[in-house]
Amino acid sequence: MPVNLELKVKVASTTSLIQIAEDIGATYITTMLQEDTYFYSTKGRLKLRVINEDKAELIFYDRDEKTNYRLSEYQIYPIADKDLMRKILQLAYGIRLVVKKKRQLFIYKNCRIHIDKVDGLGDFLEFEVLLNNSDENGKELMKFLCDKFSGEFLYIFQDSYSDLLEKVQNKGGKIE
């Protein structure tokens, strides 16, 4: 399975993040509207991601949720009929939660930089460094990115967006 080194950070605003990404030479790829439907799962996480209401993919991932810098193993499978897939997975597993976000995607070396506005949660920055043969190179890249963007960090989160949204919905409050 492919492996990422990930970091998720709450930020006050996404405006300055775009400038920092451009300043380090990251390449803007696209802006997308994503809807992630999470299903109950006994191991890892399973979600159906719909992108801009037309493209869909099934994503399974498993990671350590107890560290700031998380190794995440994942698999992605393209889906032709998103409505049928959602219905099948809902019948088999049940829907846990739906997360909606606007994501601006930048690429820097072997890192996906996500600048996200998440419904019900606010603004976030997420790094996904694809690890190849050397974990050290990935850790060095993550350190570089954290150094460049750290002035914008409010909180580092170990939780997924689905966990954070559940906390907000269950407590009726804010995340911190």
N, C-alpha and C positions, 0 to 999 in steps of 0.2 A: 504494500500500500504506500502511496506517496505520504510524505511527512512534512508538516509545517512547524515552524517555531512561531508562536503567536503572542501578541500583546494587545489588550483592549483598554482604552483610556477614555474617561469622560473628559470633555473639554467644554469651555464656556461658549465658544463660537467656532464655526468652521472656516470663517473668512480668512484668518491669518494662516491656517493650515495649507490652503491652496498656494499661497505665496511661498511658504517654506518648501513645499514640494517642488514648485517651479525653480526656486533658488538652488536646490541640490541637484537639479537636472532630471527629476522624475518626469516621465512621459504621461500626460493625460490620455486615458484610453476612452472613457465614456462616462455618462451619468445614466443610472438606471433606477427604476422603481422595482423593488423586490418585495415579494410577499412569501414569507417562509411559514409553512404549516408544519408544526412539530407534532409528531405522533408519539404515543407512549411506547417506550422501548425498555427492555430489561438490561440491555448493554449499550453503552454509547448513546448517540443521538441519531434520530432519523427524521429528515425533513424533506418536504417537497417545496422546492423554490420555483416560483414563477417570476420571470423577469419581463418587465414591460408588458405584462398581460398576455404575451404570446409564447415565449420560450420557457421551457420547464426542464428541471433536472431533479433527480432524486439524489440526496446527499446523505451518506452515513459518515459520522465521524466519532472518534473516541479520543479523549484526552484527559490529562490530569487537571482537574478543576481546582486544585489546592495550591497552585503556584502562579505567580504573576506572568512569568514567561513559560508558556505551555507548549509541550510537544503534542501535536495533533495528527493522528493517522486518519486518512479520509479516502472515500471513494465517491465518485460522481458518475451518474448514469443519465444520459439525455432521455427525456420522456416526450413521446409524440402526442399523447392524449392526456393532458394534465387533469381534466375533469374526471375521466375514468380512473386514473391513477389515484387521485384524491379520494374518490369513492371507495375503491378497493382497500386502500390503507386505512381509511376511517372505519370501515366495517371490520377489518382485521385487528387493528390496534387501538383505535379511538384517537380523536384529535386532542392533544394536550393544550395547544396554544397557537395563535397566529401572530407573527411579528411582521410589521410593515415598515419599510425604510426607503429613503432616497439615498443611494450610494454613488459617490464619485470615486471612480477607480483610477489610480495612478500606478505606474510600474517603475520601480527603481531597482536596477540589477535584477536579482532573483526574488524581489519582494513585491507583493501586492500591498499598496497603501490604500486603505478604504477610509474615506471621509463620509461619515454616516449621519443622517438625521433620522432618528428612530421614533416612530409614533409612540407617544406616551412616556418616552425616556429622555429625549433631547439629543444633543450632539456628541459624537464619539469619533475617535481615531482608532484605527485597527491596523496593525502590521501583521502580514503573513509572509514569513520568510520561508521559501521552499528550500528544504535541506537536500543537498545532493550527497556527495561523498564525504564532505567534511562538516561536522557540526561546528567546528571552530570558526569557519568562514561565516556560517549563519549567525553565530553569536556575535561576531565582530560587526556584521552588518546591522544586527539588531541594536547593538550598543551605539553605533554611529547614528542611526535613525533616532534613538531615544535622546541622544545628546542634542541633535538638531531641533527636535520638536518639544523637548521637555518643558520649555517655558510656557507651553500651552496646556500642560497636563493639570487636571484637577484631581482626579482619582484614577488609580489603576484598578481594574476589575478582574477578578478570576472567573466571574460568572459569564454565562452566555447571555445574549439579549433575551432569550426566552426565560431564563432564571430571573433576570432583573425585572422583566415585565410582570412575572408572577408575583414577585415581592411587592411591587408597586400596587398591583391589583388586590392582593391579599391584605396589605396594610393600609391601602388607601392613601399612601403618602409618597415621599420622594425616596430616591436611592441615594445612599451615601456610603 
